[in-house]
Amino acid sequence: MTNTPGKLEIHYFDGWAALYIDGQLDGNSVGDEHIAEERAFGLLGVKQVYDSAFMRGQNQRAGVAPTLDDVAAYRQDRETRAADAAEKRKEAERLLADAAALEAQDRRG
């Protein structure tokens, strides 16, 4: 019987893939999707994750998250940034509406 790792995950983005074995990046399995898949399917127990968080906002091999904790941290930061941006857009809409109301007063005399 083979000794298989406890947990495998493959993360995918834009043709890239990275295999994590027990939460650590398997450096020989980063690249085209088939590389990581062949390695993982050979080991069994694969969880496939289709999300760009493992790339941490860039597209270079050297920038791939080294651990799943890093992936989760990036994902959380990304969600926080998205929420902040949405809040700023909402505030900008309010300010634009206020500015339009002030301009409308000027047109009325």
Secondary structure by P-SEA (a helix, b strand, c coil): ccccccbbbbbbcccbbbbbccccccccccccaaaaaaaaaaacbbbbbccccccccccccccccccaaaaaaaaaaaaaaaaaaaaaaaaaaaaaaaaaaaaaaaaac
